[in-house]
Amino acid sequence: MRKVIDGVVYDTLSSTVDKKFTYGAPGDPNGYEETLYITNDGKYFLYTYGGKNSKYPTEDIVPIERENVKNWMLSR
């Protein structure tokens, strides 16, 4: 997935996966995934996607500040 936010390109194909969190089993309508990526420029973002009843029923990209990455990891 590729998304431009505030002039910054976030692309799952050209970025590196840092961590991945999965809630639920594959096919679970309440399950979801959050994948933390880092761009070649050192910017972090979350790629989110889940089942139709989850908090991420459609795929999206959300930028995350470097100082919030540790909190995200510790809360998963």
mmCIF file of the N, C-alpha and C atoms, coordinates in Angstrom:
data_MODEL
# 
_entry.id   MODEL 
# 
loop_
_atom_site.group_PDB 
_atom_site.id 
_atom_site.type_symbol 
_atom_site.label_atom_id 
_atom_site.label_alt_id 
_atom_site.label_comp_id 
_atom_site.label_asym_id 
_atom_site.label_entity_id 
_atom_site.label_seq_id 
_atom_site.pdbx_PDB_ins_code 
_atom_site.Cartn_x 
_atom_site.Cartn_y 
_atom_site.Cartn_z 
_atom_site.occupancy 
_atom_site.B_iso_or_equiv 
_atom_site.pdbx_formal_charge 
_atom_site.auth_seq_id 
_atom_site.auth_comp_id 
_atom_site.auth_asym_id 
_atom_site.auth_atom_id 
_atom_site.pdbx_PDB_model_num 
ATOM 1   N N  . MET A 1 1  ? 0.843   -1.174  0.000  1.00 0.00 ? 1  MET A N  1 
ATOM 2   C CA . MET A 1 1  ? 0.000   0.000   0.000  1.00 0.00 ? 1  MET A CA 1 
ATOM 3   C C  . MET A 1 1  ? 0.887   1.234   0.000  1.00 0.00 ? 1  MET A C  1 
ATOM 4   N N  . ARG A 1 2  ? 0.423   2.252   -0.659 1.00 0.00 ? 2  ARG A N  1 
ATOM 5   C CA . ARG A 1 2  ? 1.163   3.515   -0.752 1.00 0.00 ? 2  ARG A CA 1 
ATOM 6   C C  . ARG A 1 2  ? 0.202   4.644   -0.426 1.00 0.00 ? 2  ARG A C  1 
ATOM 7   N N  . LYS A 1 3  ? 0.674   5.581   0.398  1.00 0.00 ? 3  LYS A N  1 
ATOM 8   C CA . LYS A 1 3  ? -0.163  6.722   0.772  1.00 0.00 ? 3  LYS A CA 1 
ATOM 9   C C  . LYS A 1 3  ? 0.734   7.935   0.983  1.00 0.00 ? 3  LYS A C  1 
ATOM 10  N N  . VAL A 1 4  ? 0.282   9.088   0.491  1.00 0.00 ? 4  VAL A N  1 
ATOM 11  C CA . VAL A 1 4  ? 1.002   10.342  0.698  1.00 0.00 ? 4  VAL A CA 1 
ATOM 12  C C  . VAL A 1 4  ? 0.259   11.129  1.772  1.00 0.00 ? 4  VAL A C  1 
ATOM 13  N N  . ILE A 1 5  ? 0.983   11.497  2.830  1.00 0.00 ? 5  ILE A N  1 
ATOM 14  C CA . ILE A 1 5  ? 0.407   12.252  3.938  1.00 0.00 ? 5  ILE A CA 1 
ATOM 15  C C  . ILE A 1 5  ? 1.299   13.458  4.198  1.00 0.00 ? 5  ILE A C  1 
ATOM 16  N N  . ASP A 1 6  ? 0.726   14.639  4.102  1.00 0.00 ? 6  ASP A N  1 
ATOM 17  C CA . ASP A 1 6  ? 1.475   15.888  4.303  1.00 0.00 ? 6  ASP A CA 1 
ATOM 18  C C  . ASP A 1 6  ? 2.746   15.927  3.459  1.00 0.00 ? 6  ASP A C  1 
ATOM 19  N N  . GLY A 1 7  ? 2.654   15.448  2.230  1.00 0.00 ? 7  GLY A N  1 
ATOM 20  C CA . GLY A 1 7  ? 3.776   15.486  1.301  1.00 0.00 ? 7  GLY A CA 1 
ATOM 21  C C  . GLY A 1 7  ? 4.800   14.384  1.481  1.00 0.00 ? 7  GLY A C  1 
ATOM 22  N N  . VAL A 1 8  ? 4.604   13.504  2.443  1.00 0.00 ? 8  VAL A N  1 
ATOM 23  C CA . VAL A 1 8  ? 5.529   12.399  2.706  1.00 0.00 ? 8  VAL A CA 1 
ATOM 24  C C  . VAL A 1 8  ? 4.924   11.117  2.143  1.00 0.00 ? 8  VAL A C  1 
ATOM 25  N N  . VAL A 1 9  ? 5.741   10.361  1.395  1.00 0.00 ? 9  VAL A N  1 
ATOM 26  C CA . VAL A 1 9  ? 5.285   9.102   0.807  1.00 0.00 ? 9  VAL A CA 1 
ATOM 27  C C  . VAL A 1 9  ? 5.567   7.967   1.786  1.00 0.00 ? 9  VAL A C  1 
ATOM 28  N N  . TYR A 1 10 ? 4.528   7.226   2.122  1.00 0.00 ? 10 TYR A N  1 
ATOM 29  C CA . TYR A 1 10 ? 4.636   6.029   2.956  1.00 0.00 ? 10 TYR A CA 1 
ATOM 30  C C  . TYR A 1 10 ? 4.250   4.849   2.076  1.00 0.00 ? 10 TYR A C  1 
ATOM 31  N N  . ASP A 1 11 ? 5.172   3.904   1.910  1.00 0.00 ? 11 ASP A N  1 
ATOM 32  C CA . ASP A 1 11 ? 4.965   2.797   0.976  1.00 0.00 ? 11 ASP A CA 1 
ATOM 33  C C  . ASP A 1 11 ? 5.428   1.494   1.622  1.00 0.00 ? 11 ASP A C  1 
ATOM 34  N N  . THR A 1 12 ? 4.515   0.547   1.748  1.00 0.00 ? 12 THR A N  1 
ATOM 35  C CA . THR A 1 12 ? 4.864   -0.729  2.376  1.00 0.00 ? 12 THR A CA 1 
ATOM 36  C C  . THR A 1 12 ? 5.833   -1.553  1.528  1.00 0.00 ? 12 THR A C  1 
ATOM 37  N N  . LEU A 1 13 ? 5.847   -1.330  0.222  1.00 0.00 ? 13 LEU A N  1 
ATOM 38  C CA . LEU A 1 13 ? 6.732   -2.112  -0.647 1.00 0.00 ? 13 LEU A CA 1 
ATOM 39  C C  . LEU A 1 13 ? 8.180   -1.643  -0.594 1.00 0.00 ? 13 LEU A C  1 
ATOM 40  N N  . SER A 1 14 ? 8.401   -0.354  -0.337 1.00 0.00 ? 14 SER A N  1 
ATOM 41  C CA . SER A 1 14 ? 9.767   0.163   -0.339 1.00 0.00 ? 14 SER A CA 1 
ATOM 42  C C  . SER A 1 14 ? 10.289  0.453   1.068  1.00 0.00 ? 14 SER A C  1 
ATOM 43  N N  . SER A 1 15 ? 9.510   0.126   2.093  1.00 0.00 ? 15 SER A N  1 
ATOM 44  C CA . SER A 1 15 ? 9.921   0.340   3.479  1.00 0.00 ? 15 SER A CA 1 
ATOM 45  C C  . SER A 1 15 ? 10.215  -1.005  4.140  1.00 0.00 ? 15 SER A C  1 
ATOM 46  N N  . THR A 1 16 ? 10.811  -0.945  5.324  1.00 0.00 ? 16 THR A N  1 
ATOM 47  C CA . THR A 1 16 ? 11.228  -2.146  6.039  1.00 0.00 ? 16 THR A CA 1 
ATOM 48  C C  . THR A 1 16 ? 10.304  -2.412  7.224  1.00 0.00 ? 16 THR A C  1 
ATOM 49  N N  . VAL A 1 17 ? 9.865   -3.663  7.360  1.00 0.00 ? 17 VAL A N  1 
ATOM 50  C CA . VAL A 1 17 ? 9.054   -4.050  8.519  1.00 0.00 ? 17 VAL A CA 1 
ATOM 51  C C  . VAL A 1 17 ? 9.952   -4.080  9.748  1.00 0.00 ? 17 VAL A C  1 
ATOM 52  N N  . ASP A 1 18 ? 9.506   -3.413  10.815 1.00 0.00 ? 18 ASP A N  1 
ATOM 53  C CA . ASP A 1 18 ? 10.232  -3.421  12.074 1.00 0.00 ? 18 ASP A CA 1 
ATOM 54  C C  . ASP A 1 18 ? 9.582   -4.422  13.041 1.00 0.00 ? 18 ASP A C  1 
ATOM 55  N N  . LYS A 1 19 ? 8.288   -4.282  13.274 1.00 0.00 ? 19 LYS A N  1 
ATOM 56  C CA . LYS A 1 19 ? 7.547   -5.181  14.171 1.00 0.00 ? 19 LYS A CA 1 
ATOM 57  C C  . LYS A 1 19 ? 6.149   -5.395  13.617 1.00 0.00 ? 19 LYS A C  1 
ATOM 58  N N  . LYS A 1 20 ? 5.544   -6.519  14.001 1.00 0.00 ? 20 LYS A N  1 
ATOM 59  C CA . LYS A 1 20 ? 4.183   -6.813  13.571 1.00 0.00 ? 20 LYS A CA 1 
ATOM 60  C C  . LYS A 1 20 ? 3.407   -7.365  14.757 1.00 0.00 ? 20 LYS A C  1 
ATOM 61  N N  . PHE A 1 21 ? 2.189   -6.846  14.954 1.00 0.00 ? 21 PHE A N  1 
ATOM 62  C CA . PHE A 1 21 ? 1.308   -7.305  16.018 1.00 0.00 ? 21 PHE A CA 1 
ATOM 63  C C  . PHE A 1 21 ? 0.041   -7.853  15.384 1.00 0.00 ? 21 PHE A C  1 
ATOM 64  N N  . THR A 1 22 ? -0.344  -9.058  15.779 1.00 0.00 ? 22 THR A N  1 
ATOM 65  C CA . THR A 1 22 ? -1.558  -9.685  15.260 1.00 0.00 ? 22 THR A CA 1 
ATOM 66  C C  . THR A 1 22 ? -2.488  -9.990  16.421 1.00 0.00 ? 22 THR A C  1 
ATOM 67  N N  . TYR A 1 23 ? -3.740  -9.582  16.277 1.00 0.00 ? 23 TYR A N  1 
ATOM 68  C CA . TYR A 1 23 ? -4.764  -9.865  17.273 1.00 0.00 ? 23 TYR A CA 1 
ATOM 69  C C  . TYR A 1 23 ? -5.801  -10.767 16.630 1.00 0.00 ? 23 TYR A C  1 
ATOM 70  N N  . GLY A 1 24 ? -6.022  -11.934 17.197 1.00 0.00 ? 24 GLY A N  1 
ATOM 71  C CA . GLY A 1 24 ? -6.998  -12.868 16.647 1.00 0.00 ? 24 GLY A CA 1 
ATOM 72  C C  . GLY A 1 24 ? -6.367  -13.816 15.647 1.00 0.00 ? 24 GLY A C  1 
ATOM 73  N N  . ALA A 1 25 ? -7.192  -14.707 15.136 1.00 0.00 ? 25 ALA A N  1 
ATOM 74  C CA . ALA A 1 25 ? -6.749  -15.718 14.177 1.00 0.00 ? 25 ALA A CA 1 
ATOM 75  C C  . ALA A 1 25 ? -7.093  -15.276 12.758 1.00 0.00 ? 25 ALA A C  1 
ATOM 76  N N  . PRO A 1 26 ? -6.380  -15.816 11.758 1.00 0.00 ? 26 PRO A N  1 
ATOM 77  C CA . PRO A 1 26 ? -6.721  -15.490 10.370 1.00 0.00 ? 26 PRO A CA 1 
ATOM 78  C C  . PRO A 1 26 ? -8.198  -15.786 10.090 1.00 0.00 ? 26 PRO A C  1 
ATOM 79  N N  . GLY A 1 27 ? -8.857  -14.865 9.445  1.00 0.00 ? 27 GLY A N  1 
ATOM 80  C CA . GLY A 1 27 ? -10.263 -15.025 9.120  1.00 0.00 ? 27 GLY A CA 1 
ATOM 81  C C  . GLY A 1 27 ? -11.219 -14.564 10.213 1.00 0.00 ? 27 GLY A C  1 
ATOM 82  N N  . ASP A 1 28 ? -10.682 -14.200 11.382 1.00 0.00 ? 28 ASP A N  1 
ATOM 83  C CA . ASP A 1 28 ? -11.503 -13.720 12.489 1.00 0.00 ? 28 ASP A CA 1 
ATOM 84  C C  . ASP A 1 28 ? -12.049 -12.335 12.138 1.00 0.00 ? 28 ASP A C  1 
ATOM 85  N N  . PRO A 1 29 ? -13.376 -12.142 12.108 1.00 0.00 ? 29 PRO A N  1 
ATOM 86  C CA . PRO A 1 29 ? -13.927 -10.842 11.743 1.00 0.00 ? 29 PRO A CA 1 
ATOM 87  C C  . PRO A 1 29 ? -13.582 -9.740  12.747 1.00 0.00 ? 29 PRO A C  1 
ATOM 88  N N  . ASN A 1 30 ? -13.163 -10.122 13.960 1.00 0.00 ? 30 ASN A N  1 
ATOM 89  C CA . ASN A 1 30 ? -12.755 -9.143  14.968 1.00 0.00 ? 30 ASN A CA 1 
ATOM 90  C C  . ASN A 1 30 ? -11.238 -8.962  15.022 1.00 0.00 ? 30 ASN A C  1 
ATOM 91  N N  . GLY A 1 31 ? -10.505 -9.801  14.314 1.00 0.00 ? 31 GLY A N  1 
ATOM 92  C CA . GLY A 1 31 ? -9.050  -9.758  14.351 1.00 0.00 ? 31 GLY A CA 1 
ATOM 93  C C  . GLY A 1 31 ? -8.479  -8.636  13.504 1.00 0.00 ? 31 GLY A C  1 
ATOM 94  N N  . TYR A 1 32 ? -7.230  -8.276  13.816 1.00 0.00 ? 32 TYR A N  1 
ATOM 95  C CA . TYR A 1 32 ? -6.553  -7.228  13.043 1.00 0.00 ? 32 TYR A CA 1 
ATOM 96  C C  . TYR A 1 32 ? -5.040  -7.360  13.167 1.00 0.00 ? 32 TYR A C  1 
ATOM 97  N N  . GLU A 1 33 ? -4.347  -6.644  12.304 1.00 0.00 ? 33 GLU A N  1 
ATOM 98  C CA . GLU A 1 33 ? -2.888  -6.588  12.323 1.00 0.00 ? 33 GLU A CA 1 
ATOM 99  C C  . GLU A 1 33 ? -2.436  -5.141  12.309 1.00 0.00 ? 33 GLU A C  1 
ATOM 100 N N  . GLU A 1 34 ? -1.372  -4.875  13.048 1.00 0.00 ? 34 GLU A N  1 
ATOM 101 C CA . GLU A 1 34 ? -0.683  -3.591  13.008 1.00 0.00 ? 34 GLU A CA 1 
ATOM 102 C C  . GLU A 1 34 ? 0.771   -3.906  12.675 1.00 0.00 ? 34 GLU A C  1 
ATOM 103 N N  . THR A 1 35 ? 1.272   -3.348  11.606 1.00 0.00 ? 35 THR A N  1 
ATOM 104 C CA . THR A 1 35 ? 2.652   -3.584  11.202 1.00 0.00 ? 35 THR A CA 1 
ATOM 105 C C  . THR A 1 35 ? 3.396   -2.264  11.215 1.00 0.00 ? 35 THR A C  1 
ATOM 106 N N  . LEU A 1 36 ? 4.495   -2.222  11.963 1.00 0.00 ? 36 LEU A N  1 
ATOM 107 C CA . LEU A 1 36 ? 5.321   -1.026  12.060 1.00 0.00 ? 36 LEU A CA 1 
ATOM 108 C C  . LEU A 1 36 ? 6.387   -1.071  10.977 1.00 0.00 ? 36 LEU A C  1 
ATOM 109 N N  . TYR A 1 37 ? 6.423   -0.040  10.165 1.00 0.00 ? 37 TYR A N  1 
ATOM 110 C CA . TYR A 1 37 ? 7.403   0.084   9.087  1.00 0.00 ? 37 TYR A CA 1 
ATOM 111 C C  . TYR A 1 37 ? 8.298   1.281   9.344  1.00 0.00 ? 37 TYR A C  1 
ATOM 112 N N  . ILE A 1 38 ? 9.490   1.251   8.756  1.00 0.00 ? 38 ILE A N  1 
ATOM 113 C CA . ILE A 1 38 ? 10.379  2.400   8.744  1.00 0.00 ? 38 ILE A CA 1 
ATOM 114 C C  . ILE A 1 38 ? 10.776  2.661   7.294  1.00 0.00 ? 38 ILE A C  1 
ATOM 115 N N  . THR A 1 39 ? 10.666  3.922   6.886  1.00 0.00 ? 39 THR A N  1 
ATOM 116 C CA . THR A 1 39 ? 11.011  4.294   5.515  1.00 0.00 ? 39 THR A CA 1 
ATOM 117 C C  . THR A 1 39 ? 12.521  4.424   5.379  1.00 0.00 ? 39 THR A C  1 
ATOM 118 N N  . ASN A 1 40 ? 12.994  4.563   4.163  1.00 0.00 ? 40 ASN A N  1 
ATOM 119 C CA . ASN A 1 40 ? 14.423  4.775   3.918  1.00 0.00 ? 40 ASN A CA 1 
ATOM 120 C C  . ASN A 1 40 ? 14.901  6.091   4.512  1.00 0.00 ? 40 ASN A C  1 
ATOM 121 N N  . ASP A 1 41 ? 13.968  7.030   4.736  1.00 0.00 ? 41 ASP A N  1 
ATOM 122 C CA . ASP A 1 41 ? 14.290  8.331   5.340  1.00 0.00 ? 41 ASP A CA 1 
ATOM 123 C C  . ASP A 1 41 ? 14.219  8.302   6.863  1.00 0.00 ? 41 ASP A C  1 
ATOM 124 N N  . GLY A 1 42 ? 13.900  7.144   7.448  1.00 0.00 ? 42 GLY A N  1 
ATOM 125 C CA . GLY A 1 42 ? 13.838  7.016   8.898  1.00 0.00 ? 42 GLY A CA 1 
ATOM 126 C C  . GLY A 1 42 ? 12.515  7.404   9.522  1.00 0.00 ? 42 GLY A C  1 
ATOM 127 N N  . LYS A 1 43 ? 11.474  7.514   8.722  1.00 0.00 ? 43 LYS A N  1 
ATOM 128 C CA . LYS A 1 43 ? 10.147  7.838   9.243  1.00 0.00 ? 43 LYS A CA 1 
ATOM 129 C C  . LYS A 1 43 ? 9.387   6.538   9.520  1.00 0.00 ? 43 LYS A C  1 
ATOM 130 N N  . TYR A 1 44 ? 8.672   6.526   10.633 1.00 0.00 ? 44 TYR A N  1 
ATOM 131 C CA . TYR A 1 44 ? 7.902   5.346   11.020 1.00 0.00 ? 44 TYR A CA 1 
ATOM 132 C C  . TYR A 1 44 ? 6.439   5.514   10.641 1.00 0.00 ? 44 TYR A C  1 
ATOM 133 N N  . PHE A 1 45 ? 5.805   4.378   10.335 1.00 0.00 ? 45 PHE A N  1 
ATOM 134 C CA . PHE A 1 45 ? 4.364   4.383   10.114 1.00 0.00 ? 45 PHE A CA 1 
ATOM 135 C C  . PHE A 1 45 ? 3.797   3.012   10.417 1.00 0.00 ? 45 PHE A C  1 
ATOM 136 N N  . LEU A 1 46 ? 2.493   3.006   10.709 1.00 0.00 ? 46 LEU A N  1 
ATOM 137 C CA . LEU A 1 46 ? 1.770   1.764   10.943 1.00 0.00 ? 46 LEU A CA 1 
ATOM 138 C C  . LEU A 1 46 ? 0.901   1.463   9.740  1.00 0.00 ? 46 LEU A C  1 
ATOM 139 N N  . TYR A 1 47 ? 0.960   0.223   9.296  1.00 0.00 ? 47 TYR A N  1 
ATOM 140 C CA . TYR A 1 47 ? 0.021   -0.278  8.297  1.00 0.00 ? 47 TYR A CA 1 
ATOM 141 C C  . TYR A 1 47 ? -0.978  -1.103  9.090  1.00 0.00 ? 47 TYR A C  1 
ATOM 142 N N  . THR A 1 48 ? -2.254  -0.770  8.974  1.00 0.00 ? 48 THR A N  1 
ATOM 143 C CA . THR A 1 48 ? -3.285  -1.454  9.745  1.00 0.00 ? 48 THR A CA 1 
ATOM 144 C C  . THR A 1 48 ? -4.316  -2.081  8.822  1.00 0.00 ? 48 THR A C  1 
ATOM 145 N N  . TYR A 1 49 ? -4.797  -3.253  9.232  1.00 0.00 ? 49 TYR A N  1 
ATOM 146 C CA . TYR A 1 49 ? -5.818  -3.950  8.461  1.00 0.00 ? 49 TYR A CA 1 
ATOM 147 C C  . TYR A 1 49 ? -6.450  -5.008  9.346  1.00 0.00 ? 49 TYR A C  1 
ATOM 148 N N  . GLY A 1 50 ? -7.757  -5.229  9.158  1.00 0.00 ? 50 GLY A N  1 
ATOM 149 C CA . GLY A 1 50 ? -8.412  -6.238  9.973  1.00 0.00 ? 50 GLY A CA 1 
ATOM 150 C C  . GLY A 1 50 ? -9.701  -6.745  9.375  1.00 0.00 ? 50 GLY A C  1 
ATOM 151 N N  . GLY A 1 51 ? -10.375 -7.574  10.164 1.00 0.00 ? 51 GLY A N  1 
ATOM 152 C CA . GLY A 1 51 ? -11.657 -8.128  9.766  1.00 0.00 ? 51 GLY A CA 1 
ATOM 153 C C  . GLY A 1 51 ? -12.745 -7.068  9.763  1.00 0.00 ? 51 GLY A C  1 
ATOM 154 N N  . LYS A 1 52 ? -13.886 -7.423  9.213  1.00 0.00 ? 52 LYS A N  1 
ATOM 155 C CA . LYS A 1 52 ? -14.960 -6.440  9.031  1.00 0.00 ? 52 LYS A CA 1 
ATOM 156 C C  . LYS A 1 52 ? -15.516 -5.898  10.342 1.00 0.00 ? 52 LYS A C  1 
ATOM 157 N N  . ASN A 1 53 ? -15.355 -6.616  11.453 1.00 0.00 ? 53 ASN A N  1 
ATOM 158 C CA . ASN A 1 53 ? -15.847 -6.135  12.747 1.00 0.00 ? 53 ASN A CA 1 
ATOM 159 C C  . ASN A 1 53 ? -14.732 -5.594  13.638 1.00 0.00 ? 53 ASN A C  1 
ATOM 160 N N  . SER A 1 54 ? -13.523 -5.491  13.109 1.00 0.00 ? 54 SER A N  1 
ATOM 161 C CA . SER A 1 54 ? -12.382 -5.040  13.905 1.00 0.00 ? 54 SER A CA 1 
ATOM 162 C C  . SER A 1 54 ? -12.302 -3.516  13.922 1.00 0.00 ? 54 SER A C  1 
ATOM 163 N N  . LYS A 1 55 ? -11.332 -3.008  14.672 1.00 0.00 ? 55 LYS A N  1 
ATOM 164 C CA . LYS A 1 55 ? -11.138 -1.562  14.683 1.00 0.00 ? 55 LYS A CA 1 
ATOM 165 C C  . LYS A 1 55 ? -10.452 -1.067  13.413 1.00 0.00 ? 55 LYS A C  1 
ATOM 166 N N  . TYR A 1 56 ? -10.010 -1.979  12.556 1.00 0.00 ? 56 TYR A N  1 
ATOM 167 C CA . TYR A 1 56 ? -9.404  -1.626  11.263 1.00 0.00 ? 56 TYR A CA 1 
ATOM 168 C C  . TYR A 1 56 ? -10.093 -2.391  10.134 1.00 0.00 ? 56 TYR A C  1 
ATOM 169 N N  . PRO A 1 57 ? -11.353 -2.110  9.832  1.00 0.00 ? 57 PRO A N  1 
ATOM 170 C CA . PRO A 1 57 ? -12.064 -2.871  8.800  1.00 0.00 ? 57 PRO A CA 1 
ATOM 171 C C  . PRO A 1 57 ? -11.559 -2.613  7.376  1.00 0.00 ? 57 PRO A C  1 
ATOM 172 N N  . THR A 1 58 ? -10.800 -1.543  7.198  1.00 0.00 ? 58 THR A N  1 
ATOM 173 C CA . THR A 1 58 ? -10.170 -1.274  5.900  1.00 0.00 ? 58 THR A CA 1 
ATOM 174 C C  . THR A 1 58 ? -8.696  -0.981  6.140  1.00 0.00 ? 58 THR A C  1 
ATOM 175 N N  . GLU A 1 59 ? -7.871  -1.258  5.139  1.00 0.00 ? 59 GLU A N  1 
ATOM 176 C CA . GLU A 1 59 ? -6.443  -1.018  5.314  1.00 0.00 ? 59 GLU A CA 1 
ATOM 177 C C  . GLU A 1 59 ? -6.157  0.476   5.340  1.00 0.00 ? 59 GLU A C  1 
ATOM 178 N N  . ASP A 1 60 ? -5.115  0.850   6.094  1.00 0.00 ? 60 ASP A N  1 
ATOM 179 C CA . ASP A 1 60 ? -4.746  2.256   6.200  1.00 0.00 ? 60 ASP A CA 1 
ATOM 180 C C  . ASP A 1 60 ? -3.278  2.354   6.589  1.00 0.00 ? 60 ASP A C  1 
ATOM 181 N N  . ILE A 1 61 ? -2.739  3.535   6.400  1.00 0.00 ? 61 ILE A N  1 
ATOM 182 C CA . ILE A 1 61 ? -1.386  3.870   6.834  1.00 0.00 ? 61 ILE A CA 1 
ATOM 183 C C  . ILE A 1 61 ? -1.493  5.074   7.752  1.00 0.00 ? 61 ILE A C  1 
ATOM 184 N N  . VAL A 1 62 ? -0.834  4.975   8.922  1.00 0.00 ? 62 VAL A N  1 
ATOM 185 C CA . VAL A 1 62 ? -0.862  6.049   9.905  1.00 0.00 ? 62 VAL A CA 1 
ATOM 186 C C  . VAL A 1 62 ? 0.574   6.350   10.329 1.00 0.00 ? 62 VAL A C  1 
ATOM 187 N N  . PRO A 1 63 ? 1.051   7.580   10.109 1.00 0.00 ? 63 PRO A N  1 
ATOM 188 C CA . PRO A 1 63 ? 2.398   7.932   10.569 1.00 0.00 ? 63 PRO A CA 1 
ATOM 189 C C  . PRO A 1 63 ? 2.476   7.856   12.098 1.00 0.00 ? 63 PRO A C  1 
ATOM 190 N N  . ILE A 1 64 ? 3.644   7.516   12.603 1.00 0.00 ? 64 ILE A N  1 
ATOM 191 C CA . ILE A 1 64 ? 3.861   7.473   14.053 1.00 0.00 ? 64 ILE A CA 1 
ATOM 192 C C  . ILE A 1 64 ? 5.214   8.124   14.328 1.00 0.00 ? 64 ILE A C  1 
ATOM 193 N N  . GLU A 1 65 ? 5.235   9.033   15.283 1.00 0.00 ? 65 GLU A N  1 
ATOM 194 C CA . GLU A 1 65 ? 6.471   9.738   15.627 1.00 0.00 ? 65 GLU A CA 1 
ATOM 195 C C  . GLU A 1 65 ? 7.457   8.779   16.291 1.00 0.00 ? 65 GLU A C  1 
ATOM 196 N N  . ARG A 1 66 ? 8.730   9.009   16.037 1.00 0.00 ? 66 ARG A N  1 
ATOM 197 C CA . ARG A 1 66 ? 9.787   8.154   16.586 1.00 0.00 ? 66 ARG A CA 1 
ATOM 198 C C  . ARG A 1 66 ? 9.657   8.002   18.106 1.00 0.00 ? 66 ARG A C  1 
ATOM 199 N N  . GLU A 1 67 ? 9.348   9.095   18.801 1.00 0.00 ? 67 GLU A N  1 
ATOM 200 C CA . GLU A 1 67 ? 9.248   9.030   20.264 1.00 0.00 ? 67 GLU A CA 1 
ATOM 201 C C  . GLU A 1 67 ? 8.049   8.207   20.743 1.00 0.00 ? 67 GLU A C  1 
ATOM 202 N N  . ASN A 1 68 ? 7.100   7.911   19.869 1.00 0.00 ? 68 ASN A N  1 
ATOM 203 C CA . ASN A 1 68 ? 5.937   7.095   20.233 1.00 0.00 ? 68 ASN A CA 1 
ATOM 204 C C  . ASN A 1 68 ? 6.096   5.621   19.855 1.00 0.00 ? 68 ASN A C  1 
ATOM 205 N N  . VAL A 1 69 ? 7.145   5.292   19.134 1.00 0.00 ? 69 VAL A N  1 
ATOM 206 C CA . VAL A 1 69 ? 7.355   3.911   18.687 1.00 0.00 ? 69 VAL A CA 1 
ATOM 207 C C  . VAL A 1 69 ? 7.547   2.971   19.876 1.00 0.00 ? 69 VAL A C  1 
ATOM 208 N N  . LYS A 1 70 ? 8.362   3.358   20.840 1.00 0.00 ? 70 LYS A N  1 
ATOM 209 C CA . LYS A 1 70 ? 8.618   2.497   21.999 1.00 0.00 ? 70 LYS A CA 1 
ATOM 210 C C  . LYS A 1 70 ? 7.324   2.236   22.766 1.00 0.00 ? 70 LYS A C  1 
ATOM 211 N N  . ASN A 1 71 ? 6.515   3.269   22.966 1.00 0.00 ? 71 ASN A N  1 
ATOM 212 C CA . ASN A 1 71 ? 5.237   3.087   23.663 1.00 0.00 ? 71 ASN A CA 1 
ATOM 213 C C  . ASN A 1 71 ? 4.333   2.133   22.900 1.00 0.00 ? 71 ASN A C  1 
ATOM 214 N N  . TRP A 1 72 ? 4.316   2.245   21.566 1.00 0.00 ? 72 TRP A N  1 
ATOM 215 C CA . TRP A 1 72 ? 3.502   1.335   20.758 1.00 0.00 ? 72 TRP A CA 1 
ATOM 216 C C  . TRP A 1 72 ? 3.969   -0.105  20.969 1.00 0.00 ? 72 TRP A C  1 
ATOM 217 N N  . MET A 1 73 ? 5.284   -0.313  20.923 1.00 0.00 ? 73 MET A N  1 
ATOM 218 C CA . MET A 1 73 ? 5.825   -1.669  21.094 1.00 0.00 ? 73 MET A CA 1 
ATOM 219 C C  . MET A 1 73 ? 5.512   -2.236  22.476 1.00 0.00 ? 73 MET A C  1 
ATOM 220 N N  . LEU A 1 74 ? 5.660   -1.420  23.501 1.00 0.00 ? 74 LEU A N  1 
ATOM 221 C CA . LEU A 1 74 ? 5.428   -1.896  24.869 1.00 0.00 ? 74 LEU A CA 1 
ATOM 222 C C  . LEU A 1 74 ? 3.956   -2.173  25.147 1.00 0.00 ? 74 LEU A C  1 
ATOM 223 N N  . SER A 1 75 ? 3.073   -1.518  24.427 1.00 0.00 ? 75 SER A N  1 
ATOM 224 C CA . SER A 1 75 ? 1.642   -1.721  24.665 1.00 0.00 ? 75 SER A CA 1 
ATOM 225 C C  . SER A 1 75 ? 1.077   -2.907  23.893 1.00 0.00 ? 75 SER A C  1 
ATOM 226 N N  . ARG A 1 76 ? 1.906   -3.586  23.118 1.00 0.00 ? 76 ARG A N  1 
ATOM 227 C CA . ARG A 1 76 ? 1.433   -4.735  22.332 1.00 0.00 ? 76 ARG A CA 1 
ATOM 228 C C  . ARG A 1 76 ? 1.901   -6.011  22.959 1.00 0.00 ? 76 ARG A C  1 
# 
